[in-house]
Amino acid sequence: MAELGLSDLSGALRDRLTAPPRVTFLKVETSYDGGKSWHRAASKGAGTNTFTATIHHPGRKQAAQEVGLRITAADNKGDTVEQTLPTAYKLR
């Protein structure tokens, strides 16, 4: 199991905005087969625009060495983003 901290998702735009958007939706998914299938991870708010996701890794015999991450988020202004990292990190 791993816990992933997703801090201040609006940080990149903060300097150009008078009021940063508020993240209203977050979905974190993992893949252990190169992106063929995705599995939702539990996520929860941990402060303003800060979230944590808990990822339960399968046994080594059921998963490849690499973990992919896909994160989808939306804000209070209706903007959305989806970011996919095919190999976010490797399992030991």
Backbone bond lengths (Angstrom), bond angles and torsions (degrees), N, CA, C in turn:
res aa  C-N    CA-C-N  psi(-1)  N-CA   C-N-CA  omega(-1)  CA-C   N-CA-C  phi
1 M - - - 1.437 - - 1.523 108.38 -
2 A 1.310 116.28 142.25 1.462 121.90 177.51 1.511 108.46 -134.17
3 E 1.311 116.75 148.71 1.455 121.04 174.57 1.514 107.83 -113.61
4 L 1.301 115.87 127.72 1.447 123.03 -176.23 1.510 108.68 -109.65
5 G 1.322 117.87 124.54 1.463 121.86 177.04 1.514 109.97 -93.97
6 L 1.310 117.08 126.46 1.462 122.44 179.13 1.518 106.61 -115.04
7 S 1.321 116.42 95.88 1.457 121.01 -172.32 1.507 112.60 -95.56
8 D 1.296 114.63 136.89 1.455 124.86 170.27 1.522 112.89 41.48
9 L 1.318 115.36 71.53 1.454 120.86 -177.73 1.525 112.97 -64.07
10 S 1.327 118.04 -16.56 1.465 120.52 179.15 1.523 111.75 -97.67
11 G 1.310 119.02 5.73 1.461 123.14 -173.61 1.512 114.81 -57.46
12 A 1.309 118.95 -35.67 1.461 121.01 -176.05 1.524 112.18 -65.81
13 L 1.320 117.93 -25.23 1.455 121.03 -177.69 1.520 113.33 -102.13
14 R 1.298 118.13 -6.02 1.458 122.03 -170.13 1.523 113.46 -55.49
15 D 1.320 118.89 -41.30 1.454 121.29 -175.86 1.526 112.88 -67.54
16 R 1.310 117.96 -21.54 1.467 121.00 -176.61 1.524 113.24 -100.54
17 L 1.306 118.67 -3.35 1.460 121.88 -176.53 1.519 110.97 -115.49
18 T 1.327 116.13 144.74 1.459 118.93 175.37 1.523 110.56 -75.11
19 A 1.324 116.92 -34.41 1.464 121.58 177.37 1.528 107.64 -136.49
20 P 1.332 118.19 109.15 1.468 119.56 -179.76 1.526 110.94 -60.25
21 P 1.325 117.20 146.44 1.466 119.42 177.02 1.524 110.74 -64.78
22 R 1.320 115.34 157.70 1.459 121.94 178.35 1.528 108.12 -105.45
23 V 1.311 116.33 125.19 1.466 121.06 178.98 1.526 108.15 -69.30
24 T 1.335 116.27 125.26 1.460 121.57 -177.58 1.528 112.92 -111.44
25 F 1.327 116.99 -13.37 1.466 121.00 -178.55 1.516 108.44 -147.61
26 L 1.319 115.28 136.62 1.464 120.59 176.34 1.521 108.86 -143.52
27 K 1.321 115.70 131.70 1.464 120.93 175.06 1.518 107.41 -130.30
28 V 1.326 116.41 128.57 1.461 122.82 177.90 1.520 107.46 -116.37
29 E 1.323 116.45 130.33 1.464 121.90 179.07 1.522 109.38 -128.54
30 T 1.323 115.84 150.30 1.456 121.26 177.92 1.520 109.87 -122.07
31 S 1.329 114.86 153.09 1.455 121.33 175.09 1.523 108.40 -133.95
32 Y 1.310 115.45 137.77 1.466 121.35 179.06 1.526 111.35 -118.15
33 D 1.356 115.90 8.48 1.469 120.04 -177.58 1.530 111.80 -130.56
34 G 1.319 116.43 35.18 1.458 120.25 177.66 1.511 114.60 73.55
35 G 1.325 117.96 21.79 1.463 121.40 177.60 1.510 115.21 92.12
36 K 1.333 118.07 5.93 1.470 120.20 177.99 1.518 111.28 -69.30
37 S 1.335 116.61 -36.04 1.461 121.02 176.96 1.529 108.57 -137.60
38 W 1.341 115.29 151.83 1.460 121.89 -177.61 1.513 109.24 -126.37
39 H 1.327 116.33 144.34 1.461 123.15 -177.57 1.524 108.78 -126.93
40 R 1.323 115.81 128.03 1.468 120.02 -177.60 1.516 110.99 -71.30
41 A 1.332 115.61 136.72 1.467 122.46 176.39 1.522 108.15 -104.08
42 A 1.325 116.34 148.37 1.465 120.89 176.94 1.527 108.53 -69.76
43 S 1.328 116.53 133.98 1.461 120.43 176.86 1.520 108.63 -134.47
44 K 1.334 115.32 154.74 1.463 119.74 178.45 1.518 109.23 -150.95
45 G 1.317 114.58 154.38 1.453 120.71 177.64 1.519 110.73 -69.49
46 A 1.337 115.24 144.40 1.463 120.63 179.50 1.529 109.80 -135.14
47 G 1.324 116.51 31.36 1.462 121.69 -177.47 1.511 109.26 129.65
48 T 1.311 116.84 -178.99 1.461 121.46 -178.69 1.525 110.62 -63.40
49 N 1.322 115.94 118.15 1.463 123.52 179.20 1.530 113.19 54.32
50 T 1.311 116.78 30.02 1.460 122.55 178.06 1.523 107.75 -129.61
51 F 1.332 115.82 134.05 1.462 121.46 -175.97 1.515 110.21 -137.58
52 T 1.320 115.36 160.07 1.457 120.93 169.83 1.528 107.96 -125.46
53 A 1.311 115.28 148.93 1.462 121.44 175.98 1.516 107.93 -128.64
54 T 1.313 116.62 136.13 1.460 121.81 178.06 1.516 108.15 -104.09
55 I 1.333 115.18 122.37 1.462 121.40 -176.17 1.516 108.81 -113.02
56 H 1.320 116.17 122.71 1.469 122.05 177.44 1.521 107.99 -99.61
57 H 1.319 116.23 112.35 1.458 120.82 -179.71 1.522 110.26 -79.39
58 P 1.334 117.23 140.47 1.461 120.15 174.61 1.526 109.65 -73.25
59 G 1.311 116.29 169.24 1.456 120.50 175.67 1.520 110.99 -60.61
60 R 1.304 116.70 154.97 1.467 120.73 -176.74 1.524 113.10 -58.45
61 K 1.307 117.13 -31.92 1.467 119.43 -178.63 1.527 112.02 -73.58
62 Q 1.344 117.36 -20.00 1.464 120.22 179.75 1.516 113.28 -97.31
63 A 1.329 119.12 -6.06 1.460 120.63 -174.96 1.522 111.16 -132.66
64 A 1.304 113.89 153.26 1.466 119.62 172.79 1.524 108.43 -72.27
65 Q 1.291 117.02 179.65 1.459 122.32 -179.47 1.529 112.56 -77.33
66 E 1.324 118.10 -16.11 1.453 121.68 -174.05 1.521 112.17 -111.41
67 V 1.330 115.58 147.94 1.462 122.16 178.45 1.524 108.09 -117.14
68 G 1.331 115.54 126.56 1.456 120.94 174.70 1.520 109.48 -98.06
69 L 1.316 116.66 148.31 1.465 122.26 177.05 1.519 109.70 -125.13
70 R 1.341 114.81 139.67 1.463 121.26 172.21 1.519 106.65 -130.87
71 I 1.326 115.90 123.44 1.457 121.46 -177.81 1.518 108.25 -120.52
72 T 1.326 115.82 128.43 1.452 122.81 177.65 1.521 107.51 -119.31
73 A 1.329 116.98 132.96 1.461 120.70 -179.52 1.520 110.04 -140.01
74 A 1.340 115.38 154.82 1.459 122.54 175.28 1.520 108.03 -137.71
75 D 1.329 115.45 153.42 1.461 118.79 179.13 1.529 110.92 -118.77
76 N 1.337 114.96 176.76 1.459 121.21 -175.90 1.531 113.08 -70.40
77 K 1.319 118.24 -6.77 1.466 121.32 177.37 1.525 111.84 -99.65
78 G 1.337 116.64 2.88 1.454 120.85 178.03 1.519 115.11 90.31
79 D 1.319 117.63 2.33 1.462 120.43 177.95 1.519 110.06 -79.32
80 T 1.323 116.50 146.88 1.463 121.72 179.02 1.527 109.81 -131.79
81 V 1.316 114.38 157.66 1.464 120.65 176.18 1.520 107.82 -147.70
82 E 1.330 116.08 144.18 1.456 121.72 172.51 1.523 106.78 -131.17
83 Q 1.307 115.71 126.36 1.469 121.74 -179.74 1.520 108.18 -122.49
84 T 1.325 116.79 126.87 1.463 121.50 178.72 1.519 109.09 -117.09
85 L 1.316 115.57 127.32 1.463 122.63 174.42 1.521 106.38 -113.71
86 P 1.341 118.23 100.63 1.464 120.64 -176.25 1.531 113.13 -56.21
87 T 1.331 116.62 -37.67 1.468 121.12 175.32 1.520 107.25 -129.84
88 A 1.323 116.05 88.98 1.467 120.71 -178.79 1.520 110.66 -76.37
89 Y 1.332 116.17 -38.70 1.461 121.39 177.04 1.511 108.95 -162.67
90 K 1.318 115.17 166.88 1.461 120.77 -178.43 1.531 110.27 -110.30
91 L 1.311 115.26 147.13 1.459 121.76 175.71 1.526 109.23 -87.40
92 R 1.291 116.35 148.00 1.466 120.24 177.62 1.511 110.92 -98.80
